[in-house]
């Protein structure tokens, strides 16, 4: 593997993405639901988050305006499937209040929010911030998660920190972007490629990472094939 492009190509040859739930992989990308999901998915499985989102939708609580006005105890009960529900309810409501105070609306937030603002919010780390930037705000940002780190480690690549790993992942895609467009056979944005690349890694990891064991033999075979 010479760059992240080889990883992207190998995963694509293996048939990822397999999920067709959203063009950008994350469900309901470009909406405020992504922000909610990014906060609720911390330290829990996505399937649990989906249960919480279903309950929030049923009660009309998928906008920052509605969540600001919601009784905190009631909100905690609705997101209980996601775990740490009292803490997450408080963080979610504070996030919404700050969003409306600083941006006025979610649409303005999408256009003007940056990583610095996001990281200043309680409970938002690098992965959550970049998930929001990529999937909610539709920015050209690659999301680094634990799956990415473990997969690259298994392939023999180590990095000092999150930012160095993210830079390496983005650089390989940017340099080979014209080749990627040929694979797609149509015009796509860099942000779309970053979003779907992250999704490919997550889908692969969920099938091939079991505990400390990371099975990459098939992936390495596909990556070694010529264009």
N, C-alpha and C positions, 0 to 999 in steps of 0.2 A: 504494500500500500504506500503510494507516494504522497497522497493528499486525501482530504476528506471527499474529494470527487470520486475516488476509487471506492470508498465506502458507500457513497450514494449510489454509484453504478451497480455495485454488488447487491445492495438491498433491492434496487429496482428489478434486477434480473431474477431475484428470488420471489418477486411478485408483490412486494410491498409498495404502496399501501394496499391492504386488503379490506380495510374499513371504508365504506362509501357514505358515511353519515354526514359528511360536510366536505366541500371542496378544499378546505384548509385543514381538515382532519379534526380539529377541536370542535365539538358540537356547538352550533349556533355562533360561529365565529363572527366577529364584528359587532356583537351585541354585549350588553351589560352582564349577561349570564356568564360570560367568560371571566369577568372580574370576580363574580360570586364563586364560581367554580375554582378559580386559582387560589382563593382564600380557604375554601372548604376542603380542598384536596390535600392540604398539608397534613402529613402523618396519617393518611388513611387511603383506602382504595377508591378509585373513581366510581365503582359501582355504588358505594355508599353515598357519594356526592350526588349521584343521579337521583337517589331516593329523596334526598334533601331538596334538590331542585324541583322535583315533581311537587313536593308539598308547598314550596314557595310559590310556584306557578299557580297552584290551585287556590292560593290565598291572595293572588295578585301582588306578590312581593318580589318582583324581579326588576325593579327600577330603584335607583338611588333615592328618589323622592319618597317612594313607598316604604323603603327600609328605614329611612330616617324617622318616619312617624310611627313605626311599628313598636309595640310594647316589647321590651327586651326579653322578658321571660317567655312571651309567646314565640318570639323569634328563636330563642334557644330550643324550645320544644320542637319547632318545625325542622330545624337542622340537626336534631339529635342523632340521626343515623351517621353523620359525618364524624362523630366523636369530638371530644374537647369542645362541646357545643356552647358552653357558657363563655369560654374564652373567644371562640370564633364568632359568636353572635355580637359580642362587644366590639371586637376588631372590625367586623363587617359594618356595623352601624357607625363607628367612628370614621371608617374609610369613606362611607357615603356622605357623612356630614362635611368632611374636609373637601371631598370632591365638589359638592355643591357650593361650599364657601369659596373655594379657590377658582372654580371653573364655571359654575352656574348651571351646567347641564352635562350629561354624558357625551353629547355630540361635541361640545367644546373640549371636554376632557380628552376625547379621542384625537383631536387635532393638536392639542397643546401640552398634554402631560409628557413628562420625561422620566428617565430612570431615577434622577436625583429626587424628584418629588415622590415617586413611588417608594423608594428606599427609606424616605423619611417617615413613612406611615408605619405604625406599630404592627409588627408581625409580617411585614413584607420583606423577603430576602431577594437575592439576585434571581433565583429561578422563578419565583412568583412575579417579580417585576417584569422580567423578560417575557413570561407567558402572557401577561396583560398587554405589553407593548406589541408583541407579535400577533396574538390572536384576537384581542379586543380592539387595539388601536391600529392594527394592520401596518406595522412598521417592519422595516428590513432588519430583523433581529432573530438570531438563532438561539433557541432555548437549550441551555445545558442542564441536564438533570443527572441523577445518579446512574441511570441506565447508560447514558452517554459515557460517563467516566469509567464505568465498569467494562463496557464493551471495548473502548479504546485501550484500556489497561490490558485486557485479554489479547488484543492485537499487537501489544508491545509498545504502546505509546503512552507516555506519562507527561503530565504538565504541572507547573508550579501552582496554578490557581485557576479559578473559574474564568477569569478574563483571558488568560493565555489560551486555554482550551477553546473558548468561544471564538477568539480571533483565528485560530487554526482551522476550525470548522467552517467559518464564514469565508476565509480566504480561498480555500480550495474550491468552493462553489463559485465564488466571484470570478476567479481566474478561468474556470472552465464553463462559464455560463452559456457561451455559444453552443458548446457540445450538448449541454443539458437541454437547450431549446430544440436541438435536433432529435433528442430522445423523445421529447414530448410531442414533437411534430406540430406544435402550435405555439403561439405567443403566450408566455406566462411571465409573471413578475418575479423578481428576486425574492420578495417577501413570501410569495406562494411556495417557492422552492424551499426556502428556509423552514416554513411551517410544515410542509409535507415531509421534509427530511427528518425533522424531529419526530414526526408521527411514525415514520418508517422504523426509526431506532426503537421507539417505545414498543411497537408491535413485535419487532424481532426479539427484543429483550424479554418480553412476556412469554414468548414461546421457547426461548433458548437459554434463559438464565434461571437456574434452579439453585437457590442458596448461594454457595460460593462457587458453584460450577457454571462456567460460561462456555457454551458449545459454539465454536466459530469455524469449524472445519468446512462446512458447506459454504459459508459466507466467504471464506478465504479462497475457495475454489472459484467462485463466481468473480471475485475481485481480480484474480490472476488471469482471467480470460481476456483476450485482446478485444478491442473495440469492434 
